[in-house]
Amino acid sequence: MPNFLSAFRIQSYRFQWGSDPLNSWAFEMETLILGWFVLVTTDSPFLLAAFAALTFSGTLLSPFFGVLADRVDRRAILIILRLIYGALASVILLLALSVRYSRGRSSLFPV
């Protein structure tokens, strides 16, 4: 095996290498779909721009999170952030479904 492929001998690296592109693709699809959802439900380019601006908040906060990552166990941070991400995705799903199936009644997300 060539030297540049030697990392693939480690099973956990192979799993990580395969899951990272799928995770990135899912994040991009979520951003695209949520942006489209905001535009279709509100018909407001301003709210779409506000949503797009919120996606860059991680860039602004990354120095603070870097300091936190140096001081706390990284595995624990990763587990906690994945759980939070899953919970937020579930909330977004519930809000979207409440709009979809409200049919004139009051929904959880009155846009």
PyRosetta script that sets phi, psi and omega in degrees:
from pyrosetta import init, pose_from_sequence

init()
pose = pose_from_sequence("MPNFLSAFRIQSYRFQWGSDPLNSWAFEMETLILGWFVLVTTDSPFLLAAFAALTFSGTLLSPFFGVLADRVDRRAILIILRLIYGALASVILLLALSVRYSRGRSSLFPV")
pose.set_psi(1, 130.2)
pose.set_omega(1, 178.2)
pose.set_phi(2, -59.3)
pose.set_psi(2, 157.5)
pose.set_omega(2, -174.8)
pose.set_phi(3, -62.5)
pose.set_psi(3, -36.4)
pose.set_omega(3, -177.1)
pose.set_phi(4, -73.2)
pose.set_psi(4, -12.8)
pose.set_omega(4, 176.7)
pose.set_phi(5, -100.2)
pose.set_psi(5, 4.2)
pose.set_omega(5, -175.5)
pose.set_phi(6, -65.0)
pose.set_psi(6, -24.9)
pose.set_omega(6, 179.4)
pose.set_phi(7, -65.6)
pose.set_psi(7, -24.4)
pose.set_omega(7, -179.4)
pose.set_phi(8, -73.0)
pose.set_psi(8, -5.4)
pose.set_omega(8, 174.1)
pose.set_phi(9, -70.4)
pose.set_psi(9, -22.7)
pose.set_omega(9, -178.6)
pose.set_phi(10, -88.0)
pose.set_psi(10, 121.3)
pose.set_omega(10, -173.7)
pose.set_phi(11, -62.2)
pose.set_psi(11, -43.4)
pose.set_omega(11, -178.1)
pose.set_phi(12, -65.3)
pose.set_psi(12, -31.7)
pose.set_omega(12, 176.4)
pose.set_phi(13, -67.1)
pose.set_psi(13, -39.8)
pose.set_omega(13, 178.4)
pose.set_phi(14, -61.7)
pose.set_psi(14, -41.9)
pose.set_omega(14, 177.7)
pose.set_phi(15, -64.4)
pose.set_psi(15, -43.4)
pose.set_omega(15, -179.3)
pose.set_phi(16, -65.3)
pose.set_psi(16, -42.2)
pose.set_omega(16, -179.0)
pose.set_phi(17, -63.0)
pose.set_psi(17, -37.5)
pose.set_omega(17, 179.7)
pose.set_phi(18, -76.7)
pose.set_psi(18, -32.0)
pose.set_omega(18, -175.7)
pose.set_phi(19, -84.2)
pose.set_psi(19, -26.1)
pose.set_omega(19, -178.6)
pose.set_phi(20, -62.4)
pose.set_psi(20, -46.0)
pose.set_omega(20, 177.0)
pose.set_phi(21, -63.2)
pose.set_psi(21, -36.3)
pose.set_omega(21, 177.8)
pose.set_phi(22, -65.9)
pose.set_psi(22, -39.4)
pose.set_omega(22, 178.1)
pose.set_phi(23, -65.6)
pose.set_psi(23, -42.2)
pose.set_omega(23, 178.2)
pose.set_phi(24, -63.8)
pose.set_psi(24, -42.4)
pose.set_omega(24, 178.8)
pose.set_phi(25, -62.6)
pose.set_psi(25, -42.8)
pose.set_omega(25, 179.3)
pose.set_phi(26, -63.4)
pose.set_psi(26, -39.9)
pose.set_omega(26, 178.8)
pose.set_phi(27, -64.5)
pose.set_psi(27, -42.7)
pose.set_omega(27, 178.9)
pose.set_phi(28, -65.2)
pose.set_psi(28, -39.7)
pose.set_omega(28, 178.4)
pose.set_phi(29, -66.1)
pose.set_psi(29, -39.6)
pose.set_omega(29, 178.1)
pose.set_phi(30, -63.1)
pose.set_psi(30, -42.0)
pose.set_omega(30, 178.9)
pose.set_phi(31, -63.5)
pose.set_psi(31, -43.8)
pose.set_omega(31, 179.0)
pose.set_phi(32, -63.7)
pose.set_psi(32, -46.4)
pose.set_omega(32, -177.1)
pose.set_phi(33, -68.3)
pose.set_psi(33, -41.7)
pose.set_omega(33, 179.0)
pose.set_phi(34, -66.9)
pose.set_psi(34, -37.9)
pose.set_omega(34, 175.6)
pose.set_phi(35, -62.0)
pose.set_psi(35, -43.7)
pose.set_omega(35, 177.5)
pose.set_phi(36, -64.0)
pose.set_psi(36, -40.5)
pose.set_omega(36, 178.9)
pose.set_phi(37, -61.9)
pose.set_psi(37, -43.8)
pose.set_omega(37, 178.9)
pose.set_phi(38, -62.8)
pose.set_psi(38, -43.7)
pose.set_omega(38, -178.8)
pose.set_phi(39, -66.4)
pose.set_psi(39, -42.6)
pose.set_omega(39, -177.5)
pose.set_phi(40, -71.0)
pose.set_psi(40, -41.5)
pose.set_omega(40, -176.1)
pose.set_phi(41, -78.4)
pose.set_psi(41, -30.2)
pose.set_omega(41, -177.6)
pose.set_phi(42, -103.9)
pose.set_psi(42, -23.5)
pose.set_omega(42, -174.9)
pose.set_phi(43, 54.4)
pose.set_psi(43, 36.7)
pose.set_omega(43, -176.9)
pose.set_phi(44, -125.4)
pose.set_psi(44, 111.7)
pose.set_omega(44, 175.3)
pose.set_phi(45, -63.0)
pose.set_psi(45, -28.9)
pose.set_omega(45, 178.3)
pose.set_phi(46, -63.8)
pose.set_psi(46, -46.4)
pose.set_omega(46, 178.9)
pose.set_phi(47, -66.5)
pose.set_psi(47, -33.1)
pose.set_omega(47, 175.2)
pose.set_phi(48, -64.8)
pose.set_psi(48, -42.1)
pose.set_omega(48, 177.4)
pose.set_phi(49, -66.5)
pose.set_psi(49, -37.1)
pose.set_omega(49, 177.2)
pose.set_phi(50, -64.7)
pose.set_psi(50, -40.6)
pose.set_omega(50, 176.4)
pose.set_phi(51, -62.5)
pose.set_psi(51, -43.9)
pose.set_omega(51, 179.4)
pose.set_phi(52, -64.0)
pose.set_psi(52, -37.6)
pose.set_omega(52, 178.8)
pose.set_phi(53, -66.5)
pose.set_psi(53, -34.0)
pose.set_omega(53, 179.2)
pose.set_phi(54, -66.0)
pose.set_psi(54, -24.6)
pose.set_omega(54, 179.3)
pose.set_phi(55, -69.9)
pose.set_psi(55, -17.2)
pose.set_omega(55, 178.9)
pose.set_phi(56, -93.7)
pose.set_psi(56, 4.0)
pose.set_omega(56, -179.6)
pose.set_phi(57, -63.9)
pose.set_psi(57, -30.7)
pose.set_omega(57, 177.0)
pose.set_phi(58, -63.5)
pose.set_psi(58, -33.5)
pose.set_omega(58, 177.5)
pose.set_phi(59, -65.7)
pose.set_psi(59, -39.5)
pose.set_omega(59, 179.8)
pose.set_phi(60, -71.8)
pose.set_psi(60, -32.3)
pose.set_omega(60, -177.0)
pose.set_phi(61, -92.7)
pose.set_psi(61, -4.8)
pose.set_omega(61, -175.0)
pose.set_phi(62, -60.2)
pose.set_psi(62, -35.1)
pose.set_omega(62, 176.6)
pose.set_phi(63, -61.6)
pose.set_psi(63, -37.9)
pose.set_omega(63, 178.9)
pose.set_phi(64, -69.3)
pose.set_psi(64, -39.8)
pose.set_omega(64, 177.6)
pose.set_phi(65, -68.8)
pose.set_psi(65, -28.7)
pose.set_omega(65, 175.8)
pose.set_phi(66, -65.0)
pose.set_psi(66, -42.4)
pose.set_omega(66, 176.4)
pose.set_phi(67, -63.6)
pose.set_psi(67, -42.1)
pose.set_omega(67, 178.4)
pose.set_phi(68, -62.7)
pose.set_psi(68, -40.4)
pose.set_omega(68, -179.7)
pose.set_phi(69, -66.3)
pose.set_psi(69, -29.2)
pose.set_omega(69, 177.7)
pose.set_phi(70, -74.0)
pose.set_psi(70, -21.7)
pose.set_omega(70, -174.7)
pose.set_phi(71, -103.2)
pose.set_psi(71, -17.7)
pose.set_omega(71, -175.7)
pose.set_phi(72, -118.8)
pose.set_psi(72, 154.9)
pose.set_omega(72, 178.5)
pose.set_phi(73, -59.1)
pose.set_psi(73, 123.3)
pose.set_omega(73, -174.8)
pose.set_phi(74, -66.7)
pose.set_psi(74, -33.7)
pose.set_omega(74, 178.7)
pose.set_phi(75, -63.5)
pose.set_psi(75, -42.6)
pose.set_omega(75, 178.9)
pose.set_phi(76, -64.7)
pose.set_psi(76, -40.5)
pose.set_omega(76, 178.2)
pose.set_phi(77, -62.1)
pose.set_psi(77, -44.1)
pose.set_omega(77, -179.3)
pose.set_phi(78, -62.7)
pose.set_psi(78, -43.5)
pose.set_omega(78, 179.3)
pose.set_phi(79, -63.8)
pose.set_psi(79, -46.0)
pose.set_omega(79, -179.2)
pose.set_phi(80, -63.2)
pose.set_psi(80, -43.9)
pose.set_omega(80, -179.0)
pose.set_phi(81, -67.1)
pose.set_psi(81, -36.9)
pose.set_omega(81, 177.3)
pose.set_phi(82, -66.5)
pose.set_psi(82, -37.9)
pose.set_omega(82, 177.0)
pose.set_phi(83, -66.0)
pose.set_psi(83, -42.5)
pose.set_omega(83, 177.7)
pose.set_phi(84, -63.5)
pose.set_psi(84, -42.5)
pose.set_omega(84, 179.6)
pose.set_phi(85, -62.0)
pose.set_psi(85, -42.5)
pose.set_omega(85, 177.6)
pose.set_phi(86, -64.7)
pose.set_psi(86, -39.7)
pose.set_omega(86, 178.6)
pose.set_phi(87, -65.7)
pose.set_psi(87, -42.7)
pose.set_omega(87, 179.1)
pose.set_phi(88, -65.6)
pose.set_psi(88, -39.5)
pose.set_omega(88, 177.1)
pose.set_phi(89, -63.7)
pose.set_psi(89, -37.0)
pose.set_omega(89, 177.3)
pose.set_phi(90, -66.3)
pose.set_psi(90, -39.8)
pose.set_omega(90, 177.9)
pose.set_phi(91, -64.0)
pose.set_psi(91, -42.7)
pose.set_omega(91, 178.6)
pose.set_phi(92, -63.0)
pose.set_psi(92, -40.4)
pose.set_omega(92, 177.4)
pose.set_phi(93, -61.7)
pose.set_psi(93, -45.2)
pose.set_omega(93, 179.4)
pose.set_phi(94, -63.4)
pose.set_psi(94, -40.6)
pose.set_omega(94, 177.9)
pose.set_phi(95, -64.5)
pose.set_psi(95, -42.6)
pose.set_omega(95, 179.6)
pose.set_phi(96, -65.2)
pose.set_psi(96, -41.4)
pose.set_omega(96, 178.8)
pose.set_phi(97, -67.9)
pose.set_psi(97, -32.7)
pose.set_omega(97, 179.0)
pose.set_phi(98, -67.4)
pose.set_psi(98, -34.0)
pose.set_omega(98, 176.2)
pose.set_phi(99, -71.4)
pose.set_psi(99, -42.0)
pose.set_omega(99, -176.1)
pose.set_phi(100, -65.1)
pose.set_psi(100, -40.8)
pose.set_omega(100, -172.9)
pose.set_phi(101, -106.6)
pose.set_psi(101, 14.3)
pose.set_omega(101, -179.9)
pose.set_phi(102, -76.0)
pose.set_psi(102, -34.1)
pose.set_omega(102, 175.8)
pose.set_phi(103, 48.3)
pose.set_psi(103, 56.5)
pose.set_omega(103, 176.3)
pose.set_phi(104, 91.0)
pose.set_psi(104, -17.7)
pose.set_omega(104, 177.7)
pose.set_phi(105, -84.4)
pose.set_psi(105, 171.7)
pose.set_omega(105, 177.9)
pose.set_phi(106, -68.2)
pose.set_psi(106, 135.4)
pose.set_omega(106, 179.6)
pose.set_phi(107, -114.7)
pose.set_psi(107, 171.2)
pose.set_omega(107, 178.7)
pose.set_phi(108, -69.3)
pose.set_psi(108, -23.6)
pose.set_omega(108, -173.2)
pose.set_phi(109, -127.8)
pose.set_psi(109, 76.7)
pose.set_omega(109, -173.4)
pose.set_phi(110, -75.6)
pose.set_psi(110, 91.8)
pose.set_omega(110, 179.2)
pose.set_phi(111, -107.9)
pose.dump_pdb("model.pdb")
